[in-house]
Amino acid sequence: MRLLRISSIFVMVSLGVLAGCSASSTPGTPNAPSAGAAAVARDTGGGLIYASSFGDNTVDYYEKGTGPNNPVAGTLSGSLSNPWGMAVDKSGNLYVANSEDENVLVYEKGSTSPTRTLEDSKFPCDVAVGSDGTVYVANGSGPMFSSGNVVIYGSGATQPTQTLNNGHFFHVAGLALDKAGNLFVSYNGQLSGTGGVVEYHAPKFTNTTNMHIKLGYAGGVGFDAKGHLLVIDQTAPSLNVYNVGQRKAVATLTLPGESWFFAFNQKSTRLYVSDQQLGEIDVFRYTPTALKQVDKITNGENPSSDDFGVADTPPQQL
């Protein structure tokens, strides 16, 4: 069963941490571009779609408007080692959870090489960025198979300034911020079928609310323009839509294959889903009660490569 493969990835990287894997970049020091790397990610004006491959250690990007089935427009350089989830801030900068090297690589808008590194000490698997520049990182798990957590980097910081733990966490799956800046974290417990979501209340994130959402195996989490909470259930596979505070889904939207993360366009009308089972990025026309697939991107994708992450520019506006 493929979910066993996903769980084993957490175990594999935890073993890597025990073996002494360490980040290769110096905090706050720009990385030099790889030889022959393009200085700017080409963009015809419609924006870019980014896709990370955990197994191939790559992040490819696609130009919008070049589909159907957009060709790969380029590949990011830098010390990418099992890249996972990604996020784009309001300025168009890209953040990549670089799990095996225990850091987050930051690519300034248009850059194909990292310009900043956020150091971590566990296993980063997802990223979210607040409007004030605060960065939130989900650590899927820790060394010696310990539970995951969330670390926060104040604006401009390259080392964590706050750590969030929770008794529900075993594997932390994803995180997202709502319009008010509250932090929502999807997680999986130690037992099968114990996926859920916890809310951390802004601004201090010391008060929490268990959303009492029950998932087979939780994936990424996010919001649409109308404020609905969206969570992927990988076992269905489905994208579940909730009114915040209600445990029953407004809609359960079927996905073609097992998926981890998703990203919206600026107005939340197009949804991009990283489908690691089928080896494609599924593109949908989105409403809170229906998905209509309008395209799929298979170039640069491979079912055996664990293509988990997807990000979109210009970034979503809530």
Backbone as numpy.savetxt, mean C-alpha at the origin, in Angstrom:
# Nx Ny Nz CAx CAy CAz Cx Cy Cz
-3.07 -23.43 -1.14 -3.92 -22.23 -1.14 -3.04 -20.99 -1.14
-3.35 -20.00 -1.96 -2.46 -18.85 -2.11 -2.33 -18.04 -0.83
-3.34 -18.01 0.01 -3.22 -17.26 1.25 -2.11 -17.80 2.14
-1.83 -19.08 2.04 -0.70 -19.64 2.77 0.59 -19.03 2.25
0.66 -18.77 0.94 1.83 -18.13 0.35 1.98 -16.73 0.92
0.90 -15.98 1.05 0.96 -14.63 1.58 1.44 -14.64 3.02
0.89 -15.53 3.84 1.34 -15.62 5.22 2.81 -15.99 5.30
3.25 -16.85 4.39 4.65 -17.28 4.42 5.58 -16.14 4.07
5.09 -15.13 3.33 5.93 -13.97 3.02 6.29 -13.24 4.30
5.32 -13.06 5.21 5.62 -12.43 6.49 6.68 -13.23 7.24
6.56 -14.55 7.23 7.53 -15.41 7.90 8.89 -15.28 7.25
8.93 -15.28 5.91 10.19 -15.20 5.18 10.95 -13.93 5.52
10.23 -12.79 5.54 10.91 -11.54 5.82 11.30 -11.44 7.29
10.50 -12.00 8.18 10.89 -12.04 9.58 12.19 -12.80 9.75
12.35 -13.90 9.02 13.60 -14.65 9.06 14.74 -13.80 8.52
14.45 -13.00 7.50 15.47 -12.12 6.97 15.93 -11.10 7.99
14.99 -10.58 8.80 15.34 -9.65 9.85 16.24 -10.33 10.88
15.91 -11.56 11.25 16.74 -12.31 12.19 18.14 -12.54 11.65
18.25 -12.68 10.32 19.54 -12.94 9.72 20.40 -11.68 9.62
19.82 -10.54 10.01 20.61 -9.33 10.05 20.46 -8.44 8.85
19.34 -8.55 8.11 19.12 -7.65 6.98 19.03 -6.24 7.51
19.62 -5.29 6.80 19.61 -3.91 7.24 19.44 -2.99 6.07
18.97 -1.76 6.35 18.75 -0.78 5.29 20.08 -0.35 4.71
20.09 -0.11 3.40 21.32 0.24 2.72 21.49 1.73 2.51
20.49 2.53 2.88 20.55 3.97 2.63 20.75 4.73 3.93
21.44 5.83 3.88 21.65 6.67 5.04 20.47 7.60 5.22
19.92 7.72 6.46 18.74 8.56 6.65 18.98 9.98 6.16
18.00 10.47 5.39 18.05 11.84 4.95 19.02 12.14 3.83
19.76 11.13 3.36 20.74 11.35 2.31 20.18 10.91 0.97
20.14 11.80 -0.04 19.62 11.41 -1.35 20.44 10.29 -1.95
19.76 9.33 -2.57 20.44 8.23 -3.24 20.83 8.66 -4.64
22.03 8.27 -5.08 22.45 8.59 -6.43 21.69 7.74 -7.42
21.25 8.29 -8.56 20.54 7.51 -9.57 21.41 6.40 -10.12
20.80 5.26 -10.44 21.53 4.17 -11.07 22.02 4.61 -12.44
23.12 4.00 -12.89 23.68 4.34 -14.19 22.64 4.11 -15.28
22.45 5.10 -16.10 21.52 4.96 -17.22 20.08 5.23 -16.86
19.78 5.55 -15.59 18.40 5.79 -15.19 17.92 7.13 -15.72
16.66 7.19 -16.14 16.09 8.45 -16.60 15.95 9.41 -15.43
16.16 10.70 -15.65 16.09 11.67 -14.58 14.65 11.98 -14.19
13.73 11.85 -15.13 12.34 12.22 -14.89 11.42 11.12 -15.41
10.40 10.78 -14.62 9.39 9.83 -15.08 8.51 10.52 -16.11
8.49 10.00 -17.30 7.75 10.62 -18.40 6.25 10.62 -18.10
5.61 11.75 -18.33 4.19 11.89 -18.05 3.61 12.86 -19.09
2.66 12.38 -19.86 2.07 13.20 -20.92 1.04 14.19 -20.38
0.81 14.18 -19.08 -0.11 15.14 -18.48 -1.31 14.51 -17.82
-1.60 13.25 -18.14 -2.76 12.59 -17.56 -2.50 11.93 -16.22
-1.22 11.80 -15.86 -0.87 11.16 -14.61 -0.20 9.82 -14.85
0.23 9.20 -13.76 0.95 7.93 -13.80 0.29 6.91 -12.89
0.45 5.65 -13.24 0.06 4.51 -12.41 1.35 3.78 -12.05
1.56 3.53 -10.76 2.74 2.80 -10.30 2.32 1.40 -9.84
3.17 0.41 -10.10 2.90 -0.97 -9.69 4.17 -1.57 -9.11
4.09 -2.13 -7.90 5.26 -2.73 -7.26 5.20 -4.25 -7.37
6.36 -4.84 -7.59 6.49 -6.30 -7.65 7.38 -6.75 -6.51
6.77 -7.41 -5.54 7.50 -7.92 -4.37 8.55 -8.93 -4.81
8.17 -9.84 -5.70 9.07 -10.91 -6.10 10.17 -10.49 -7.04
9.89 -9.49 -7.91 10.88 -9.06 -8.90 11.70 -7.87 -8.44
11.38 -7.32 -7.26 12.12 -6.17 -6.70 12.10 -4.97 -7.65
10.92 -4.67 -8.18 10.79 -3.56 -9.12 9.54 -2.74 -8.83
9.58 -1.49 -9.28 8.39 -0.64 -9.35 8.33 -0.08 -10.76
7.33 -0.50 -11.53 7.12 0.02 -12.89 6.10 1.14 -12.84
6.11 1.97 -13.89 5.07 2.98 -14.00 4.53 3.04 -15.42
3.27 3.48 -15.51 2.52 3.53 -16.76 1.96 4.94 -16.93
1.94 5.42 -18.16 1.29 6.70 -18.45 -0.21 6.47 -18.66
-1.01 7.27 -18.02 -2.44 7.23 -18.29 -2.70 7.73 -19.71
-3.74 7.19 -20.31 -4.09 7.60 -21.66 -3.38 6.83 -22.74
-2.58 5.83 -22.36 -1.87 5.03 -23.36 -2.47 3.64 -23.51
-3.60 3.39 -22.84 -4.25 2.09 -22.91 -5.11 1.97 -24.16
-5.84 0.87 -24.29 -5.99 -0.19 -23.27 -4.70 -0.99 -23.06
-4.62 -1.59 -21.89 -3.45 -2.38 -21.48 -2.17 -1.57 -21.68
-2.05 -0.51 -20.88 -0.94 0.43 -21.00 0.41 -0.26 -21.04
1.30 0.13 -21.95 2.67 -0.39 -21.93 3.45 0.19 -20.76
4.47 -0.52 -20.29 5.34 0.01 -19.24 6.09 1.21 -19.79
5.98 2.35 -19.11 6.67 3.57 -19.55 8.05 3.69 -18.95
8.29 3.03 -17.82 9.59 3.10 -17.18 9.61 2.31 -15.89
10.79 2.22 -15.30 11.01 1.48 -14.05 11.83 2.35 -13.11
11.45 2.40 -11.85 12.19 3.19 -10.87 13.50 2.52 -10.52
14.51 3.34 -10.25 15.80 2.82 -9.80 15.87 2.91 -8.28
17.01 2.52 -7.72 17.18 2.54 -6.27 17.28 1.14 -5.72
17.60 1.04 -4.45 17.79 -0.25 -3.81 16.45 -0.84 -3.39
15.68 -1.29 -4.37 14.36 -1.87 -4.11 14.52 -3.33 -3.72
13.97 -3.69 -2.57 14.08 -5.05 -2.08 12.74 -5.47 -1.48
11.99 -6.27 -2.23 10.63 -6.68 -1.86 9.72 -5.48 -1.60
9.58 -4.57 -2.59 8.66 -3.44 -2.41 7.22 -3.92 -2.30
6.45 -3.23 -1.47 5.08 -3.69 -1.17 4.11 -2.55 -1.45
3.46 -2.01 -0.42 2.48 -0.95 -0.62 3.12 0.39 -0.91
2.33 1.29 -1.51 2.84 2.61 -1.90 1.78 3.66 -1.63
2.25 4.92 -1.59 1.33 6.05 -1.42 1.89 7.25 -2.15
0.99 8.15 -2.54 1.37 9.40 -3.18 0.82 10.55 -2.34
1.69 11.53 -1.99 1.22 12.66 -1.20 0.61 13.73 -2.09
0.14 14.81 -1.48 -0.59 15.84 -2.23 0.28 16.56 -3.25
1.62 16.48 -3.08 2.54 17.11 -4.03 2.95 16.18 -5.16
2.48 14.93 -5.10 2.82 13.96 -6.14 4.07 13.16 -5.86
4.63 13.25 -4.64 5.79 12.43 -4.27 5.34 11.01 -3.96
6.15 10.03 -4.35 5.81 8.62 -4.17 6.59 8.03 -3.00
5.88 7.26 -2.15 6.48 6.57 -1.01 6.33 5.07 -1.23
7.43 4.33 -1.11 7.42 2.89 -1.37 7.86 2.15 -0.11
7.00 1.25 0.41 7.37 0.40 1.54 8.34 -0.66 1.03
9.59 -0.53 1.41 10.68 -1.37 0.91 10.98 -2.42 1.97
10.20 -3.49 1.99 10.08 -4.34 3.16 11.37 -5.04 3.58
12.09 -5.63 2.64 13.28 -6.41 3.01 14.40 -5.52 3.55
14.51 -4.30 3.06 15.53 -3.38 3.55 15.07 -2.57 4.74
13.83 -2.81 5.20 13.29 -2.17 6.40 13.33 -0.64 6.32
12.87 -0.12 5.19 12.80 1.34 5.06 11.68 1.72 4.10
11.48 3.00 3.97 10.55 3.55 2.99 11.33 4.48 2.08
11.29 4.21 0.78 11.98 5.05 -0.19 11.02 6.12 -0.70
11.51 7.36 -0.76 10.69 8.49 -1.20 11.24 8.99 -2.53
10.35 9.09 -3.51 10.70 9.59 -4.83 9.97 10.91 -5.05
10.71 12.00 -5.19 10.07 13.27 -5.47 9.31 13.20 -6.79
8.28 14.02 -6.91 7.46 14.01 -8.11 8.33 14.08 -9.37
8.14 13.10 -10.26 8.88 13.06 -11.51 10.21 12.35 -11.45
10.71 12.06 -10.23 12.02 11.42 -10.11 11.92 9.91 -10.27
12.92 9.30 -10.90 12.96 7.85 -11.00 13.95 7.24 -10.03
14.63 8.06 -9.23 15.54 7.56 -8.21 15.15 8.16 -6.87
15.37 7.44 -5.76 14.93 7.93 -4.45 15.70 9.15 -4.01
15.01 10.07 -3.38 15.61 11.30 -2.90 15.66 11.38 -1.38
14.98 10.45 -0.71 14.98 10.44 0.76 14.64 9.04 1.22
15.12 8.68 2.41 14.86 7.35 2.97 14.36 7.49 4.40
13.25 6.84 4.71 12.75 6.77 6.07 13.14 5.41 6.64
13.91 5.43 7.72 14.39 4.19 8.30 13.34 3.56 9.21
13.24 2.23 9.13 12.29 1.46 9.93 13.07 0.36 10.63
12.43 -0.36 11.52 13.13 -1.44 12.21 12.37 -2.75 12.15
11.31 -2.77 11.35 10.54 -4.01 11.24 10.34 -4.36 9.78
9.10 -4.48 9.34 8.79 -5.00 8.03 7.72 -4.14 7.39
8.07 -2.99 6.81 7.06 -2.09 6.26 6.34 -2.70 5.06
5.01 -2.64 5.09 4.23 -3.21 3.99 3.22 -2.23 3.40
2.99 -1.08 4.05 2.09 -0.09 3.47 2.42 1.28 4.02
1.98 2.32 3.30 2.29 3.72 3.64 1.05 4.59 3.42
0.89 5.59 4.26 -0.09 6.65 4.05 0.56 7.97 4.44
0.16 9.05 3.79 0.77 10.36 4.05 -0.34 11.38 4.31
-0.22 12.09 5.45 -1.20 13.11 5.78 -0.98 14.39 5.02
-1.98 15.28 5.04 -1.89 16.55 4.32 -0.81 17.45 4.88
-0.39 17.20 6.15 0.66 18.01 6.77 2.05 17.41 6.58
2.16 16.31 5.81 3.43 15.68 5.57 3.79 14.57 6.53
2.95 14.32 7.53 3.19 13.19 8.44 3.05 11.88 7.67
3.97 10.95 7.91 3.98 9.67 7.20 3.63 8.56 8.18
2.74 7.67 7.76 2.30 6.54 8.57 2.70 5.26 7.84
3.35 4.35 8.56 3.85 3.13 7.94 3.33 1.91 8.70
2.73 0.98 7.96 2.28 -0.29 8.54 3.42 -1.29 8.48
3.78 -1.82 9.64 4.75 -2.90 9.71 4.00 -4.22 9.78
4.11 -5.03 8.73 3.32 -6.25 8.65 3.57 -7.20 9.80
4.83 -7.37 10.15 5.20 -8.21 11.28 6.56 -7.78 11.76
7.03 -8.41 12.83 8.33 -8.06 13.38 9.26 -9.25 13.44
10.48 -9.05 13.94 11.43 -10.16 14.07 10.92 -11.22 15.04
11.39 -12.44 14.82 10.99 -13.59 15.65 9.48 -13.76 15.65
8.84 -13.42 14.49 7.41 -13.63 14.28 6.55 -12.86 15.26
7.08 -11.74 15.76 6.30 -10.89 16.65 5.24 -10.13 15.85
4.31 -9.54 16.56 3.21 -8.84 15.91 3.67 -7.58 15.22
2.93 -7.18 14.19 3.21 -5.94 13.50 2.72 -4.74 14.28
3.03 -3.55 13.77 2.58 -2.32 14.39 2.53 -1.21 13.35
2.29 0.00 13.79 2.29 1.17 12.92 3.27 2.18 13.50
4.14 2.74 12.65 5.04 3.79 13.10 4.71 5.08 12.36
4.91 6.20 13.06 4.58 7.52 12.53 5.85 8.36 12.44
6.00 9.06 11.32 7.12 9.97 11.11 6.56 11.38 11.01
6.92 12.24 11.97 6.51 13.63 11.88 7.05 14.25 10.60
6.42 15.33 10.14 6.82 15.95 8.89 8.31 16.23 8.84
9.00 15.68 7.84 10.44 15.87 7.67 11.30 14.87 8.40
10.73 14.04 9.28 11.52 13.09 10.06 11.92 11.89 9.22
13.10 11.33 9.49 13.54 10.11 8.82 13.60 8.93 9.79
13.29 9.17 11.07 13.17 8.14 12.08 11.79 8.24 12.71
11.20 7.11 13.16 9.86 7.16 13.75 9.79 8.07 14.96
8.68 8.80 15.06 8.45 9.68 16.21 7.35 9.15 17.13
6.61 8.13 16.67 5.56 7.53 17.49 5.29 6.12 16.98
4.98 5.20 17.89 4.69 3.81 17.53 3.32 3.43 18.08
2.50 2.80 17.25 1.16 2.37 17.64 1.11 0.84 17.66
0.77 0.28 18.81 0.57 -1.16 18.95 -0.89 -1.43 19.28
-1.31 -2.66 19.07 -2.70 -3.01 19.35 -2.80 -4.51 19.59
-3.58 -4.89 20.58 -3.73 -6.30 20.92 -4.38 -7.14 19.83
-5.08 -6.49 18.89 -5.70 -7.24 17.79 -4.69 -7.63 16.72
-3.57 -6.89 16.64 -2.65 -7.09 15.53 -1.86 -8.38 15.66
-1.77 -9.11 14.57 -0.73 -10.11 14.38 0.00 -9.72 13.10
-0.67 -9.83 11.96 -0.17 -9.25 10.72 -0.93 -7.97 10.44
-0.24 -6.86 10.33 -0.86 -5.61 9.91 -0.89 -5.60 8.38
-2.04 -5.34 7.80 -2.21 -5.46 6.35 -2.10 -4.14 5.61
-2.75 -3.08 6.11 -2.76 -1.82 5.40 -3.25 -0.70 6.29
-3.16 0.54 5.79 -3.65 1.68 6.55 -4.08 2.80 5.62
-4.92 3.69 6.14 -5.43 4.82 5.36 -5.93 5.89 6.31
-5.94 7.14 5.83 -6.44 8.28 6.59 -7.77 8.74 6.01
-8.71 9.09 6.89 -9.94 9.67 6.40 -9.78 11.19 6.25
-10.82 11.87 5.85 -10.75 13.30 5.57 -10.38 14.10 6.81
-10.75 13.59 7.99 -10.47 14.29 9.24 -9.09 13.96 9.81
-8.36 13.06 9.15 -7.03 12.70 9.62 -7.00 11.54 10.59
-8.14 10.88 10.82 -8.15 9.67 11.63 -7.51 8.52 10.85
-6.82 7.64 11.56 -6.06 6.57 10.93 -6.80 5.24 11.08
-7.00 4.53 9.97 -7.67 3.23 9.96 -6.66 2.17 9.53
-6.57 1.10 10.32 -5.57 0.06 10.10 -6.27 -1.28 9.93
-6.00 -1.96 8.83 -6.53 -3.32 8.64 -5.50 -4.32 9.11
-5.98 -5.42 9.68 -5.07 -6.38 10.31 -5.64 -7.79 10.18
-4.78 -8.76 10.46 -5.18 -10.16 10.58 -4.67 -10.71 11.89
-5.56 -11.43 12.60 -5.17 -12.04 13.86 -4.47 -13.36 13.63
-4.17 -14.05 14.71 -3.43 -15.30 14.62 -4.27 -16.45 14.07
-5.59 -16.35 14.22 -6.46 -17.41 13.77 -7.06 -17.08 12.40
-7.39 -18.08 11.64 -8.01 -17.88 10.33 -9.36 -17.18 10.50
-9.64 -16.23 9.60 -10.92 -15.55 9.63 -11.03 -14.48 10.69
-9.89 -13.94 11.12 -9.92 -12.91 12.16 -9.38 -11.58 11.65
-9.63 -11.30 10.38 -9.26 -10.00 9.84 -10.23 -8.93 10.30
-9.72 -7.70 10.46 -10.57 -6.61 10.91 -9.93 -5.27 10.68
-10.54 -4.22 11.26 -10.07 -2.85 11.11 -10.16 -2.14 12.46
-9.14 -1.37 12.79 -9.10 -0.55 14.00 -8.92 0.91 13.59
-9.62 1.81 14.27 -9.46 3.25 14.02 -8.65 3.88 15.15
-7.66 4.69 14.80 -6.91 5.52 15.74 -7.36 6.97 15.54
-7.77 7.61 16.63 -8.37 8.93 16.52 -7.31 10.03 16.56
-7.38 10.92 15.56 -6.50 12.08 15.51 -6.90 13.06 16.63
-5.97 13.91 17.11 -4.62 14.08 16.57 -3.55 13.26 17.28
-3.86 12.70 18.46 -2.81 12.04 19.24 -2.70 10.54 18.95
-3.77 9.93 18.41 -3.80 8.51 18.05 -3.64 7.60 19.27
-4.03 8.09 20.43 -3.97 7.27 21.64 -5.29 6.59 21.93
-6.39 7.12 21.41 -7.71 6.50 21.56 -8.04 5.69 20.32
-8.56 4.48 20.53 -8.85 3.59 19.41 -10.28 3.09 19.47
-10.78 2.69 18.30 -12.09 2.06 18.18 -11.96 0.83 17.30
-12.41 -0.32 17.80 -12.47 -1.52 16.98 -13.73 -1.43 16.13
-13.57 -1.51 14.80 -14.72 -1.36 13.91 -15.61 -2.61 13.88
-15.16 -3.71 14.48 -15.92 -4.97 14.54 -16.29 -5.49 13.15
-15.43 -5.21 12.19 -15.58 -5.75 10.84 -14.89 -7.12 10.80
-15.58 -8.11 10.26 -15.01 -9.46 10.21 -14.66 -9.83 8.77
-13.39 -10.15 8.55 -12.90 -10.48 7.23 -12.17 -11.81 7.27
-12.20 -12.52 6.13 -11.47 -13.78 6.07 -9.97 -13.56 6.17
-9.45 -12.66 5.30 -8.05 -12.26 5.36 -7.98 -10.84 4.81
-7.69 -9.89 5.70 -7.75 -8.48 5.33 -6.61 -8.09 4.40
-6.94 -7.20 3.46 -5.94 -6.58 2.61 -5.93 -5.09 2.86
-5.75 -4.30 1.78 -5.65 -2.86 1.91 -6.95 -2.21 2.31
-6.83 -0.96 2.80 -7.97 -0.20 3.29 -7.88 1.20 2.70
-9.04 1.85 2.52 -9.05 3.21 1.98 -10.44 3.81 2.07
-10.61 4.98 1.45 -11.88 5.69 1.48 -12.23 6.17 0.07
-13.53 6.29 -0.20 -13.95 6.91 -1.44 -14.34 8.36 -1.16
-14.73 9.09 -2.19 -15.02 10.52 -2.05 -16.23 10.80 -1.16
-17.10 9.81 -0.99 -18.28 9.99 -0.16 -18.05 9.58 1.29
-16.82 9.20 1.62 -16.48 8.86 3.00 -16.71 7.42 3.38
-17.05 6.56 2.42 -17.19 5.14 2.74 -15.81 4.54 3.03
-15.78 3.63 3.99 -14.59 2.86 4.31 -14.56 1.63 3.41
-13.44 1.41 2.73 -13.29 0.28 1.81 -12.17 -0.63 2.32
-12.43 -1.94 2.32 -11.43 -2.91 2.75 -11.48 -4.11 1.82
-10.31 -4.57 1.41 -10.24 -5.80 0.61 -10.28 -7.02 1.52
-11.13 -7.98 1.17 -11.12 -9.30 1.80 -10.54 -10.26 0.77
-9.33 -10.74 1.03 -8.62 -11.54 0.05 -9.21 -12.93 -0.13
-9.92 -13.43 0.86 -10.46 -14.78 0.75 -11.66 -14.84 -0.17
-12.39 -13.73 -0.35 -13.61 -13.78 -1.16 -13.35 -14.05 -2.66
-12.53 -13.31 -3.40 -11.97 -12.00 -3.04 -12.98 -10.89 -3.33
-12.96 -9.85 -2.50 -13.94 -8.78 -2.67 -13.42 -7.47 -2.11
-14.05 -6.39 -2.54 -13.84 -5.08 -1.96 -15.11 -4.75 -1.19
-15.01 -4.65 0.13 -16.17 -4.44 0.98 -16.30 -2.95 1.30
-17.52 -2.44 1.17 -17.80 -1.01 1.35 -18.65 -0.84 2.61
-18.20 0.05 3.52 -18.89 0.24 4.80 -19.16 1.72 5.04
-20.26 1.99 5.73 -20.42 3.28 6.40 -19.60 3.22 7.67
-18.78 4.22 7.93 -17.91 4.19 9.10 -18.73 4.05 10.37
-18.37 3.09 11.19 -19.08 2.82 12.43 -20.07 1.68 12.34
-20.32 1.17 11.12 -21.23 0.05 10.94 -20.44 -1.20 10.53
-20.78 -2.31 11.14 -20.03 -3.54 10.87 -20.54 -4.30 9.65
-21.77 -4.01 9.21 -22.32 -4.68 8.05 -21.99 -3.87 6.80
-21.52 -4.54 5.77 -21.11 -3.85 4.54 -22.32 -3.30 3.79
-22.16 -2.10 3.25 -23.15 -1.54 2.35 -23.19 -2.34 1.06
-22.00 -2.77 0.61 -21.88 -3.57 -0.61 -20.64 -4.43 -0.52
-20.71 -5.60 -1.12 -19.56 -6.50 -1.25 -19.30 -6.66 -2.74
-18.26 -6.00 -3.22 -17.98 -5.92 -4.66 -16.95 -6.97 -5.04
-17.34 -7.89 -5.90 -16.49 -9.02 -6.27 -15.30 -8.54 -7.11
-14.12 -9.08 -6.79 -12.91 -8.80 -7.55 -12.54 -10.02 -8.37
-11.87 -9.82 -9.53 -11.55 -10.96 -10.41 -10.65 -12.00 -9.77
-9.62 -11.55 -9.03 -8.66 -12.47 -8.41 -8.22 -11.93 -7.07
-7.40 -12.69 -6.39 -6.94 -12.30 -5.07 -6.07 -11.05 -5.17
-6.42 -10.04 -4.38 -5.76 -8.74 -4.47 -5.42 -8.22 -3.08
-4.40 -7.36 -3.02 -4.00 -6.79 -1.74 -4.35 -5.31 -1.64
-3.86 -4.49 -2.57 -4.03 -3.05 -2.47 -4.83 -2.48 -3.64
-5.35 -1.27 -3.42 -6.08 -0.55 -4.46 -5.75 0.93 -4.36
-6.01 1.65 -5.44 -5.78 3.10 -5.47 -6.85 3.75 -6.32
-7.31 4.93 -5.90 -8.29 5.70 -6.65 -7.61 6.78 -7.48
-8.32 7.21 -8.54 -7.92 8.42 -9.22 -8.33 9.62 -8.37
-8.10 10.82 -8.88 -8.29 12.03 -8.09 -9.73 12.18 -7.58
-10.71 11.81 -8.39 -12.11 12.02 -8.03 -12.82 10.76 -7.53
-12.06 9.69 -7.33 -12.62 8.41 -6.84 -13.61 7.79 -7.81
-13.44 8.07 -9.10 -14.32 7.48 -10.11 -13.68 6.28 -10.81
-12.35 6.20 -10.78 -11.61 5.07 -11.33 -10.86 4.39 -10.20
-10.94 3.08 -10.19 -10.29 2.29 -9.15 -9.29 1.35 -9.80
-8.07 1.35 -9.27 -7.00 0.47 -9.75 -6.70 -0.54 -8.66
-6.80 -1.83 -9.00 -6.61 -2.90 -8.03 -5.46 -3.79 -8.46
-4.49 -4.00 -7.58 -3.36 -4.88 -7.89 -3.80 -6.33 -7.69
-3.90 -7.06 -8.76 -4.40 -8.44 -8.75 -3.21 -9.39 -8.86
-2.67 -9.81 -7.70 -1.47 -10.64 -7.74 -1.77 -12.07 -8.19
-2.99 -12.52 -8.04 -3.33 -13.88 -8.45 -3.34 -14.02 -9.96
-3.93 -13.07 -10.67 -4.02 -13.13 -12.12 -2.86 -12.43 -12.81
-2.07 -11.66 -12.06 -0.95 -10.96 -12.65 -1.39 -9.80 -13.52
-2.15 -8.85 -12.94 -2.66 -7.72 -13.70 -3.10 -6.62 -12.76
-3.24 -5.43 -13.30 -3.89 -4.34 -12.59 -5.29 -4.22 -13.18
-6.30 -4.45 -12.36 -7.68 -4.36 -12.81 -8.15 -2.91 -12.66
-8.73 -2.38 -13.73 -9.19 -0.99 -13.75 -10.72 -0.99 -13.81
-11.34 -0.29 -12.84 -12.80 -0.29 -12.74 -13.35 1.12 -12.77
-14.58 1.24 -13.28 -15.41 2.41 -13.01 -16.09 2.13 -11.69
-15.94 3.05 -10.72 -16.38 2.78 -9.35 -17.58 3.61 -8.95
-18.55 2.95 -8.30 -19.55 3.58 -7.46 -19.60 2.76 -6.19
-20.14 3.29 -5.08 -20.14 2.53 -3.83 -20.92 1.21 -3.88
-21.73 1.02 -4.91 -22.51 -0.22 -4.99 -22.18 -1.08 -6.20
-21.21 -0.65 -7.03 -20.93 -1.43 -8.24 -19.53 -1.14 -8.77
-18.91 -2.19 -9.33 -17.67 -2.06 -10.07 -17.92 -2.52 -11.50
-17.46 -1.72 -12.45 -17.53 -2.13 -13.85 -16.10 -2.11 -14.40
-15.58 -3.30 -14.75 -14.22 -3.36 -15.24 -14.15 -2.75 -16.64
-13.23 -1.77 -16.81 -13.09 -1.08 -18.08 -11.75 -1.36 -18.75
-10.82 -1.96 -18.03 -9.51 -2.26 -18.60 -8.76 -3.17 -17.64
-7.69 -3.76 -18.12 -6.73 -4.44 -17.26 -5.35 -4.27 -17.86
-4.36 -4.09 -16.98 -2.99 -3.89 -17.42 -2.20 -5.14 -17.06
-1.67 -5.80 -18.08 -0.89 -7.02 -17.86 0.58 -6.81 -18.18
0.93 -5.75 -18.88 2.33 -5.48 -19.21 3.15 -5.25 -17.93
4.24 -5.98 -17.80 5.08 -5.86 -16.63 4.58 -6.61 -15.42
3.40 -7.23 -15.51 2.80 -7.97 -14.40 2.98 -9.46 -14.62
3.05 -10.22 -13.52 3.28 -11.65 -13.62 2.62 -12.34 -12.43
1.81 -13.38 -12.65 1.13 -14.04 -11.53 2.08 -14.65 -10.50
3.31 -14.94 -10.90 4.26 -15.57 -9.98 5.16 -14.58 -9.25
4.94 -13.27 -9.48 5.86 -12.27 -8.94 5.33 -11.53 -7.72
4.13 -11.85 -7.27 3.52 -11.16 -6.13 3.52 -9.65 -6.35
2.75 -9.23 -7.35 2.61 -7.81 -7.67 1.55 -7.21 -6.75
1.99 -6.72 -5.60 1.06 -6.33 -4.54 0.58 -4.88 -4.63
1.50 -3.95 -4.89 1.21 -2.55 -4.68 0.75 -1.81 -5.91
-0.05 -0.75 -5.71 -0.47 0.12 -6.81 -0.68 1.52 -6.24
-0.28 2.54 -7.02 -0.47 3.93 -6.62 -0.80 4.74 -7.86
-1.35 5.93 -7.65 -1.91 6.70 -8.76 -1.60 8.17 -8.60
-1.26 8.83 -9.72 -1.14 10.29 -9.71 -2.02 10.86 -10.84
-2.59 12.07 -10.66 -2.56 12.85 -9.43 -3.27 12.11 -8.28
-2.89 12.41 -7.02 -3.44 11.64 -5.91 -4.92 11.90 -5.68
-5.55 10.94 -5.03 -6.97 11.05 -4.68 -7.19 12.26 -3.78
-8.31 12.96 -4.00 -8.71 14.07 -3.13 -9.99 13.70 -2.40
-9.94 13.61 -1.10 -11.11 13.26 -0.30 -11.91 14.51 0.04
